[in-house]
């Protein structure tokens, strides 16, 4: 499986295509350090001065390597698939070897890091609803408006949690429209690209 990168990501990696092996190795080291320890602007500035380019270009190249490593780790690509993916991007043999070595050395740690970043968001399990309508009342002169009582059951870290909601019909219609729009978005190209990167 080849990694599919967008045009901006490819542009960020352009700097690495025709530079020295030692510099590519250094960029890989900085990228891994950035991924696990956070960014260091001073490192970007010194690298930019050595290469005689702007700091933003160096920072984008580092971000490009990080994104490449993350995408490959998420997709659990093999060495051969990773190599094929960067050949398609147009890297020379020396840069390819350095990037492959960086990926193979750090793949497991990156996967562990990505797993630990899971936010533990509650997931939908079930929805029950009831329509409440008061037929008549001697004390109220205006017509009675029905209300919907919803019980939303969520799973969060293997525990079930119930959330009770009450809404009038106009809000239920609005929620239905918003959910329908969300379901339509699932069919879009943008959503499919996001889902590929999450897997």
GUDREN-371663 format. One record per residue (C-alpha): residue number from 1; residue in one letter; z, x, y. Coordinates in steps of 0.05 Angstrom, whole numbers. Layout:
% residues N
   k r     zz     xx     yy
 NUM A      Z      X      Y
...
//
This chain:
% residues 199
   k r     zz     xx     yy
   1 X      0      0      0
   2 X    -21     28     67
   3 X     26     21    126
   4 X     -3    -24    181
   5 X     14      2    250
   6 X     -3    -30    316
   7 X    -45      5    369
   8 X     14     24    413
   9 X     49     57    355
  10 X    -14     96    337
  11 X    -21    118    410
  12 X     52    144    409
  13 X     35    188    349
  14 X    -27    218    382
  15 X     12    277    410
  16 X     29    302    340
  17 X    -42    304    314
  18 X    -62    372    342
  19 X      1    412    353
  20 X     34    470    316
  21 X     70    462    250
  22 X    137    485    279
  23 X    133    434    335
  24 X    119    377    286
  25 X    178    401    243
  26 X    222    401    306
  27 X    198    332    326
  28 X    215    306    256
  29 X    285    337    261
  30 X    296    306    330
  31 X    272    238    304
  32 X    320    238    245
  33 X    377    261    291
  34 X    360    206    340
  35 X    359    155    284
  36 X    428    173    258
  37 X    464    199    320
  38 X    428    167    379
  39 X    382    195    432
  40 X    391    259    473
  41 X    349    259    537
  42 X    360    334    547
  43 X    324    348    482
  44 X    264    307    506
  45 X    262    345    572
  46 X    264    414    540
  47 X    210    394    490
  48 X    167    366    546
  49 X    173    430    585
  50 X    153    473    525
  51 X     92    429    512
  52 X     76    421    586
  53 X     73    345    582
  54 X    114    289    612
  55 X    181    270    582
  56 X    157    199    567
  57 X    102    225    522
  58 X    152    266    481
  59 X    200    206    478
  60 X    143    161    455
  61 X    124    211    401
  62 X    196    214    376
  63 X    198    137    376
  64 X    132    136    339
  65 X    159    181    283
  66 X    222    140    278
  67 X    182     76    273
  68 X    136    107    221
  69 X    197    129    179
  70 X    230     61    185
  71 X    166     22    167
  72 X    155     67    106
  73 X    227     61     84
  74 X    227    -15     91
  75 X    163    -21     50
  76 X    190     31      0
  77 X    123     66     -1
  78 X    113    123    -50
  79 X     95    194    -29
  80 X     22    182    -43
  81 X     21    116     -3
  82 X     56    150     55
  83 X      7    208     53
  84 X    -52    160     52
  85 X    -24    122    111
  86 X    -18    183    155
  87 X    -86    210    133
  88 X   -116    145    160
  89 X    -80    159    226
  90 X   -118    224    232
  91 X    -64    277    225
  92 X    -85    348    205
  93 X    -61    377    138
  94 X     -2    415    168
  95 X     25    354    206
  96 X     15    312    144
  97 X     57    359    102
  98 X    114    360    153
  99 X    115    284    160
 100 X    114    274     84
 101 X    170    324     75
 102 X    211    290    129
 103 X    200    222     97
 104 X    218    245     27
 105 X    282    281     50
 106 X    308    222     92
 107 X    281    160     57
 108 X    345    141     21
 109 X    390    153     82
 110 X    344    110    125
 111 X    345     54     74
 112 X    421     57     72
 113 X    424     55    147
 114 X    378     -5    150
 115 X    419    -41     98
 116 X    484    -28    136
 117 X    453    -59    199
 118 X    448   -127    166
 119 X    480   -175    215
 120 X    507   -226    165
 121 X    475   -286    198
 122 X    492   -354    166
 123 X    436   -384    124
 124 X    417   -457    116
 125 X    439   -490     51
 126 X    438   -565     61
 127 X    435   -620    113
 128 X    463   -690    107
 129 X    456   -744    160
 130 X    481   -813    176
 131 X    458   -862    228
 132 X    515   -898    265
 133 X    498   -962    302
 134 X    547  -1010    333
 135 X    515  -1078    327
 136 X    553  -1114    381
 137 X    614  -1111    426
 138 X    645  -1163    471
 139 X    672  -1110    519
 140 X    606  -1075    533
 141 X    550  -1112    569
 142 X    497  -1058    561
 143 X    459  -1048    495
 144 X    489  -1001    445
 145 X    453   -935    432
 146 X    453   -909    360
 147 X    477   -839    345
 148 X    463   -792    287
 149 X    518   -754    252
 150 X    493   -690    219
 151 X    531   -646    171
 152 X    498   -577    166
 153 X    520   -535    108
 154 X    512   -459    118
 155 X    522   -400     72
 156 X    554   -339    104
 157 X    573   -279     60
 158 X    578   -322     -3
 159 X    622   -374     32
 160 X    601   -444     48
 161 X    614   -471    117
 162 X    604   -542    144
 163 X    584   -556    216
 164 X    587   -628    242
 165 X    539   -647    297
 166 X    528   -712    334
 167 X    464   -728    371
 168 X    429   -787    402
 169 X    358   -806    379
 170 X    323   -771    437
 171 X    357   -705    421
 172 X    340   -713    347
 173 X    267   -724    365
 174 X    269   -662    410
 175 X    300   -620    354
 176 X    246   -645    306
 177 X    191   -623    353
 178 X    222   -554    363
 179 X    230   -545    288
 180 X    158   -567    277
 181 X    135   -515    328
 182 X    176   -462    291
 183 X    142   -482    225
 184 X     74   -476    259
 185 X     93   -406    283
 186 X    106   -385    211
 187 X     31   -392    199
 188 X     12   -345    257
 189 X    -11   -273    249
 190 X     46   -248    294
 191 X     98   -278    247
 192 X     65   -248    185
 193 X     65   -179    218
 194 X    140   -186    234
 195 X    155   -209    163
 196 X    118   -149    134
 197 X    161   -102    176
 198 X    226   -137    155
 199 X    210   -131     81
//
